[in-house]
Amino acid sequence: MLNNKVVLVTGSSRGNGKATIIEFARHGYNVVIDYIDSEKEANPAFRLFNNEEDAKKLKDYVESNFGIKALVVKADVSNEQEVQLMVQAIVKEFGCIDVLVNNAGVVFDRDFADPSEIAKTIYFLANEESSYINGEIINIDGGYSG
């Protein structure tokens, strides 16, 4: 049931993002799995969250179970430069983004002067780079944890 469409789910190596990736893969979407920290960089208290190892396991799972292509990208969506690099990698691999799911959120192991900074970068991704987004933009609000 491949449809050659591409979905980017930010913050998707675990939790709701992981579940969202699996559901889109089940429906034939190629998926982009975004994570923020590698095992070595993650705060020891939060190593279970959104790391490279989990992202790679998820990639292997969806590719082997659903026959789709998955791309793993490390990008902090509160960092405009990392978002730009992420979009470039996706466009290079797939040509476009058909669905963007803004799932990443601010968590209490990171310091932000203003929690709205993450929203500004997501706005940038959804608008400035929107020529690469061909379809839907879905915003998930899990709230601010701080």
C-alpha positions as CSV (number, residue, x, y, z in Angstrom):
1,M,0.0,0.0,0.0
2,L,2.9,2.4,-0.7
3,N,1.7,5.8,-1.7
4,N,5.1,7.5,-1.9
5,K,4.0,10.4,0.3
6,V,6.3,11.7,3.0
7,V,5.5,12.6,6.6
8,L,7.8,14.5,9.0
9,V,6.9,14.0,12.6
10,T,9.0,16.2,14.9
11,G,10.0,14.6,18.2
12,S,9.2,11.2,16.9
13,S,11.6,8.6,18.3
14,R,9.4,7.9,21.3
15,G,5.9,8.4,22.8
16,N,3.1,10.0,20.7
17,G,5.6,10.8,17.9
18,K,6.6,7.2,17.6
19,A,3.0,6.1,17.6
20,T,2.3,8.6,14.9
21,I,5.2,7.4,12.8
22,I,4.0,3.8,13.0
23,E,0.5,4.8,12.0
24,F,1.6,6.8,8.9
25,A,4.0,3.9,8.0
26,R,1.1,1.4,8.3
27,H,-0.7,3.5,5.7
28,G,2.2,3.5,3.3
29,Y,3.8,6.8,4.0
30,N,7.6,7.2,3.9
31,V,8.5,8.7,7.3
32,V,11.0,11.1,8.7
33,I,11.9,10.4,12.3
34,D,13.2,13.4,14.2
35,Y,15.2,13.2,17.4
36,I,17.1,15.7,19.4
37,D,19.7,14.0,21.6
38,S,22.2,11.2,21.1
39,E,22.8,8.8,24.0
40,K,26.0,10.6,24.9
41,E,24.6,14.1,24.7
42,A,21.3,13.5,26.6
43,N,21.0,14.5,30.2
44,P,21.5,11.2,32.1
45,A,18.1,11.7,33.8
46,F,16.4,11.8,30.4
47,R,18.3,9.3,28.3
48,L,15.0,7.4,27.7
49,F,13.6,10.3,25.7
50,N,14.0,11.1,22.0
51,N,17.4,9.7,21.3
52,E,19.3,8.3,18.3
53,E,19.2,4.7,19.4
54,D,15.4,4.7,19.6
55,A,15.1,6.6,16.3
56,K,17.2,4.0,14.5
57,K,15.2,1.1,16.1
58,L,12.0,2.8,15.0
59,K,13.4,3.2,11.5
60,D,14.3,-0.5,11.3
61,Y,10.8,-1.5,12.6
62,V,8.8,0.6,10.2
63,E,11.0,-0.3,7.2
64,S,10.8,-4.1,7.9
65,N,7.2,-4.2,8.9
66,F,5.6,-1.8,6.4
67,G,8.0,-1.8,3.4
68,I,8.4,2.0,3.4
69,K,11.5,4.2,3.5
70,A,12.4,6.0,6.7
71,L,14.9,8.8,7.3
72,V,16.3,9.5,10.7
73,V,17.3,13.1,11.3
74,K,18.8,14.8,14.4
75,A,17.3,18.3,14.7
76,D,16.3,20.5,17.6
77,V,13.2,22.3,16.3
78,S,13.9,25.2,18.5
79,N,17.1,25.9,16.5
80,E,16.4,27.5,13.1
81,Q,19.6,26.3,11.5
82,E,19.0,22.7,12.5
83,V,15.5,22.9,11.1
84,Q,16.9,24.2,7.8
85,L,19.4,21.4,7.7
86,M,16.7,18.9,8.4
87,V,14.5,20.2,5.6
88,Q,17.4,20.1,3.2
89,A,18.1,16.4,4.1
90,I,14.4,15.5,3.6
91,V,14.2,17.3,0.3
92,K,17.4,15.6,-0.9
93,E,16.1,12.2,0.1
94,F,12.4,12.5,-0.8
95,G,11.9,15.7,-2.8
96,C,9.3,17.2,-0.5
97,I,7.2,16.8,2.7
98,D,3.6,15.9,2.1
99,V,2.5,16.0,5.8
100,L,4.2,17.9,8.7
101,V,3.2,16.8,12.2
102,N,4.5,19.4,14.7
103,N,4.8,17.0,17.7
104,A,8.0,18.2,19.4
105,G,7.6,20.2,22.6
106,V,9.6,22.0,25.2
107,V,10.6,19.7,28.1
108,F,12.0,20.5,31.4
109,D,15.6,19.2,30.8
110,R,16.3,22.2,28.4
111,D,16.6,25.9,29.2
112,F,14.6,28.3,27.0
113,A,14.4,32.0,27.7
114,D,11.0,32.0,26.2
115,P,8.9,28.8,25.5
116,S,7.5,30.6,22.4
117,E,10.9,30.2,20.7
118,I,10.0,26.6,19.7
119,A,6.8,27.9,18.2
120,K,8.7,30.5,16.1
121,T,10.9,27.8,14.6
122,I,7.9,25.6,13.8
123,Y,6.2,28.6,12.2
124,F,9.4,29.1,10.1
125,L,9.3,25.4,9.1
126,A,5.6,25.5,8.3
127,N,5.7,28.9,6.4
128,E,9.2,29.9,5.1
129,E,10.0,26.3,4.0
130,S,6.4,25.6,3.1
131,S,7.3,25.3,-0.6
132,Y,8.5,21.9,0.4
133,I,5.3,21.0,2.2
134,N,2.7,19.7,-0.3
135,G,-0.1,18.8,2.0
136,E,-1.3,19.0,5.5
137,I,0.3,20.5,8.6
138,I,-0.9,19.0,11.9
139,N,-0.1,20.7,15.2
140,I,-0.2,18.5,18.4
141,D,-0.3,20.4,21.6
142,G,0.9,18.3,24.5
143,G,1.4,21.3,26.7
144,Y,4.5,22.8,28.2
145,S,6.3,20.7,30.7
146,G,8.6,22.8,32.9
